[in-house]
Amino acid sequence: MGFIQRSSKLCAGTGDVPKLRVTSVTALVTTLTARHRRILSSLSHDDLLWEVPGQPYFTQFNERTGKQMRVRVDILEQMEQRGLIRRQRQSESAHKLDFWEITAQGREALRILTAERKAATPDRPESALRRNRKSA
């Protein structure tokens, strides 16, 4: 979990209330793409992300649907550089493949994303939005 630090600067027009700096995890969450979010979500649900020998991609297996999908290595390496996931390298023997797992920072980012999604409510109910699309 990140810590919130108080800045010495005061917010404009608020008097004595100090401005809060955004934590690094919160800032990271705003830069995640939908693809990154899906990968984090699936890894948090214990879905597998395994190496495909001799290919420039990994395969992500969704246990709930039973489907697989390709994930490029460069996307996974970007997420690893941000500290969201970690590559687990197996021994050099041919029968053991590398895989990826979510880190504590990745779980925290996913928790923040989930909380933001629950907090955001639409102005109109979903059924009203569907009716408007049909009449258009």
C-alpha positions as CSV (number, residue, x, y, z in Angstrom):
1,M,0.0,0.0,0.0
2,G,1.2,3.5,-0.8
3,F,1.4,6.3,1.6
4,I,-0.1,9.7,1.1
5,Q,2.3,12.6,1.9
6,R,1.2,16.0,2.9
7,S,2.7,18.9,0.9
8,S,3.8,22.1,2.5
9,K,1.8,24.0,-0.2
10,L,-1.7,25.1,0.7
11,C,-4.7,24.6,-1.7
12,A,-5.9,27.8,-3.3
13,G,-8.8,29.3,-1.3
14,T,-8.9,26.6,1.4
15,G,-6.9,28.3,4.1
16,D,-5.2,25.7,6.3
17,V,-6.0,22.6,4.4
18,P,-2.7,21.1,2.9
19,K,-2.7,19.6,-0.6
20,L,-2.3,15.8,-0.8
21,R,0.1,14.3,-3.3
22,V,-1.2,11.4,-5.3
23,T,0.5,8.0,-4.6
24,S,2.5,6.3,-7.2
25,V,0.1,3.4,-7.5
26,T,-2.9,5.8,-8.0
27,A,-0.9,7.7,-10.7
28,L,0.0,4.4,-12.4
29,V,-3.7,3.3,-12.5
30,T,-4.6,6.3,-14.7
31,T,-2.1,5.3,-17.3
32,L,-3.3,1.6,-17.7
33,T,-4.9,0.6,-20.9
34,A,-8.0,-1.6,-21.1
35,R,-5.6,-4.5,-22.2
36,H,-3.5,-4.0,-19.1
37,R,-6.6,-4.0,-16.9
38,R,-7.9,-7.2,-18.4
39,I,-4.5,-8.9,-17.9
40,L,-4.4,-7.8,-14.3
41,S,-8.0,-8.9,-13.7
42,S,-7.4,-12.3,-15.1
43,L,-4.2,-12.9,-13.2
44,S,-6.0,-11.9,-10.0
45,H,-8.6,-14.6,-10.7
46,D,-5.8,-17.2,-11.0
47,D,-6.0,-17.4,-14.8
48,L,-2.8,-18.6,-16.5
49,L,-0.4,-16.6,-18.7
50,W,2.1,-19.1,-20.2
51,E,5.0,-19.0,-22.6
52,V,4.5,-20.4,-26.1
53,P,7.9,-21.9,-27.0
54,G,9.5,-20.3,-30.0
55,Q,6.8,-17.6,-30.4
56,P,6.9,-13.8,-29.7
57,Y,3.8,-14.1,-27.5
58,F,2.4,-15.8,-24.4
59,T,-1.1,-17.4,-24.2
60,Q,-3.6,-16.3,-21.6
61,F,-6.0,-19.0,-20.6
62,N,-9.4,-18.0,-19.1
63,E,-10.6,-20.8,-16.9
64,R,-14.1,-19.5,-16.7
65,T,-14.7,-19.5,-20.5
66,G,-12.1,-22.1,-21.4
67,K,-10.7,-19.8,-24.1
68,Q,-7.2,-18.7,-24.9
69,M,-5.9,-15.5,-26.2
70,R,-2.4,-14.3,-27.3
71,V,-0.6,-11.6,-25.4
72,R,2.5,-10.0,-26.9
73,V,5.7,-10.1,-24.8
74,D,6.3,-6.4,-25.2
75,I,3.0,-5.6,-23.4
76,L,4.0,-8.0,-20.5
77,E,7.4,-6.5,-20.3
78,Q,5.9,-2.9,-20.0
79,M,3.7,-4.1,-17.2
80,E,6.7,-5.8,-15.5
81,Q,8.7,-2.5,-15.7
82,R,5.8,-0.8,-13.9
83,G,5.9,-3.4,-11.2
84,L,2.4,-4.8,-11.9
85,I,3.4,-8.3,-12.9
86,R,6.5,-10.6,-12.4
87,R,7.9,-13.2,-14.8
88,Q,8.6,-16.6,-13.2
89,R,11.4,-18.2,-15.1
90,Q,11.5,-21.9,-14.9
91,S,14.7,-24.0,-15.3
92,E,16.2,-24.4,-18.8
93,S,14.8,-27.8,-19.3
94,A,12.5,-28.1,-22.3
95,H,9.4,-29.3,-20.4
96,K,9.1,-26.3,-18.1
97,L,7.7,-23.0,-19.4
98,D,7.9,-19.5,-18.1
99,F,4.7,-17.8,-16.7
100,W,3.6,-14.5,-15.3
101,E,2.0,-13.6,-12.0
102,I,0.5,-10.5,-10.5
103,T,2.5,-8.6,-7.8
104,A,1.3,-6.8,-4.7
105,Q,1.5,-3.5,-6.6
106,G,-0.6,-5.0,-9.4
107,R,-3.2,-6.1,-6.9
108,E,-3.3,-2.7,-5.3
109,A,-3.8,-1.1,-8.8
110,L,-6.6,-3.5,-9.5
111,R,-8.2,-2.7,-6.2
112,I,-8.1,1.0,-7.0
113,L,-9.6,0.4,-10.4
114,T,-12.4,-1.6,-9.0
115,A,-13.2,1.0,-6.3
116,E,-13.2,3.7,-9.0
117,R,-15.6,1.7,-11.2
118,K,-18.0,1.1,-8.3
119,A,-17.9,4.8,-7.3
120,A,-18.6,6.0,-10.9
121,T,-22.4,5.9,-11.5
122,P,-24.1,6.9,-14.7
123,D,-26.5,9.9,-14.8
124,R,-29.2,7.8,-16.3
125,P,-30.0,4.1,-15.8
126,E,-28.7,1.6,-18.4
127,S,-32.2,0.8,-19.6
128,A,-32.8,4.4,-20.6
129,L,-29.6,4.4,-22.6
130,R,-30.7,1.3,-24.5
131,R,-34.0,2.9,-25.4
132,N,-32.4,6.0,-26.7
133,R,-30.1,4.0,-29.0
134,K,-33.1,2.1,-30.5
135,S,-35.0,5.2,-31.2
136,A,-32.1,6.9,-32.9
